[in-house]
């Protein structure tokens, strides 16, 4: 009998890899360790928003880097289904822990809409991170804080760069 890992298609493995990358917290921790103490923002909020931005950034990257790829829609569906399941599990856990229902997937949708709307308002921006940074700092509660702005920009640049590199390495792009 074949191992289930061997029977997964390339697109399924890719979706799983990208999802696992999106929820991995190492780069969130790394950025939090480097967020200066002078940042005038609630650190727990920044950490929470960084994870949201990373998840959204992976989804955005799939759409952006696979624009004309025949695998784009299948990969997006696999990725967002995994995110939806993860969100459902996280929401259930949070409800048990704090006694309040939080729809994490809806939070992700709202942030995605916020970032997409900001980019639509700034079509001439030379780099999407220049739009994402201010929106990120606004979501964290202080749109004027340069440290938070830069932290969000770094997360977006790092995430999209790693996804691009991965897609090129597996020759899916």
C-alpha atoms as one frame of an Amber mdcrd trajectory, in Angstrom:
protein
   0.000   0.000   0.000   1.345   3.407  -0.951   1.998   6.089   1.591  -0.632
   8.862   1.359   2.218  11.365   0.928   3.234   9.563  -2.271  -0.290   9.623
  -3.655  -0.729  13.371  -3.263  -0.513  15.329  -6.445   2.104  18.024  -6.922
  -0.556  20.703  -6.540  -1.794  19.145  -3.268   1.747  19.051  -1.875   2.274
  22.626  -2.989  -0.942  23.764  -1.305   0.032  21.948   1.880   3.555  23.404
   1.823   2.272  26.940   1.317  -0.321  26.545   4.060   2.294  25.200   6.478
   4.556  28.119   5.620   1.681  30.578   6.172   0.963  29.369   9.694   4.598
  28.886  10.715   5.427  31.462  13.391   9.226  31.634  13.195   9.346  34.805
  11.117   6.604  36.366  13.263   8.760  35.720  16.334  11.850  37.016  14.521
  10.128  40.277  13.579   8.676  40.686  17.082  12.158  40.255  18.582  13.324
  43.129  16.375  10.381  45.470  16.930  11.974  48.339  18.871  10.699  49.013
  22.360  10.083  52.602  21.195   7.277  51.383  18.938   4.154  53.117  20.156
   1.838  50.166  19.674   0.458  47.208  21.578   2.898  44.365  20.899   0.309
  41.599  21.173  -1.698  43.325  18.463   1.344  43.534  16.194   2.062  39.835
  16.681  -1.566  38.921  15.926  -1.652  41.145  12.830   1.681  39.800  11.563
   0.269  36.279  11.433  -2.823  37.543   9.619  -0.659  39.441   7.137   1.481
  36.377   6.502  -1.548  34.174   5.773  -3.007  36.820   3.485   0.381  37.442
   1.856   0.715  33.791   0.871  -2.759  33.794  -0.715  -2.044  37.085  -2.480
   1.258  35.702  -3.773  -0.385  32.626  -5.262  -2.760  34.843  -7.227  -0.073
  37.321  -8.208   2.723  34.959  -9.225   0.495  32.398 -10.927  -1.636  34.924
 -12.817  -1.753  32.957 -16.061  -0.977  29.506 -14.690  -3.555  26.764 -15.239
  -2.829  25.541 -11.675  -3.641  28.893 -10.042  -7.307  28.264  -9.240  -6.751
  24.720  -7.976  -3.891  25.862  -5.762  -5.878  28.829  -4.440  -8.793  26.552
  -3.616  -6.556  24.084  -1.767  -4.807  26.869   0.110  -7.902  28.788   1.179
  -9.730  25.563   2.129  -6.824  24.688   4.437  -6.905  28.219   5.867 -10.669
  27.945   6.370 -10.322  24.652   8.250  -7.474  26.060  10.355  -9.572  29.156
  11.097 -12.559  27.069  12.120 -10.403  25.032  14.516  -8.777  28.175  15.911
 -12.147  29.865  16.359 -13.500  26.835  18.239 -10.437  26.734  20.493 -10.705
  30.455  21.204 -14.385  30.110  22.058 -13.546  27.428  24.621 -10.673  29.459
  26.038 -12.265  32.897  26.285 -15.957  32.104  26.013 -16.396  34.352  23.001
 -17.058  33.359  19.398 -14.453  34.833  17.050 -14.709  33.992  13.357 -11.022
  33.993  12.449 -11.712  33.340   8.772 -13.919  36.435   8.672 -11.108  38.406
  10.311  -8.791  37.214   7.521 -11.348  38.198   4.863 -11.776  41.635   6.392
  -8.028  42.251   6.455  -7.637  40.996   2.903 -10.400  43.361   1.777  -8.706
  46.202   3.660  -5.326  45.580   2.001  -6.820  45.089  -1.471  -8.851  48.309
  -1.126  -5.731  50.210  -0.068  -3.802  48.893  -3.054  -6.691  49.819  -5.364
  -6.566  53.378  -3.994  -2.828  53.515  -4.710  -2.425  51.937  -8.162   0.704
  53.969  -8.863   2.603  52.660  -5.835   5.904  51.291  -7.065   5.956  48.574
  -4.412   2.909  46.964  -2.757   4.750  46.937   0.581   4.656  50.745   0.545
   0.860  50.486   0.695   0.719  47.451   2.988   2.988  49.008   5.656   0.712
  51.952   6.510  -2.387  49.749   6.428  -0.671  47.267   8.713   0.255  49.954
  11.237  -3.319  51.268  11.081  -4.656  47.763  11.818  -2.251  47.644  14.778
  -3.701  50.847  16.200  -1.131  53.492  15.263  -0.825  54.339  11.600   1.873
  56.909  12.355   4.291  54.484  14.020   7.200  53.985  11.616   8.457  50.896
  13.454   5.126  49.136  13.004   4.900  50.327   9.403   8.330  48.824   8.670
   7.537  45.582  10.489   4.433  45.037   8.362   6.318  45.931   5.189   9.078
  43.467   6.076   6.577  40.684   6.673   4.867  41.314   3.342   8.121  41.537
   1.378   9.544  38.442   3.061   6.379  36.379   2.628   5.819  37.251  -1.019
   9.499  36.770  -1.803   9.599  33.328  -0.216   6.434  32.221  -2.006   7.822
  33.440  -5.340  11.098  31.641  -4.696   9.258  28.426  -3.766   6.996  28.523
  -6.834  10.026  29.093  -9.069  11.972  26.268  -7.402   9.202  23.747  -8.053
   8.738  25.237 -11.534   5.052  25.932 -10.981   5.402  29.552 -11.941
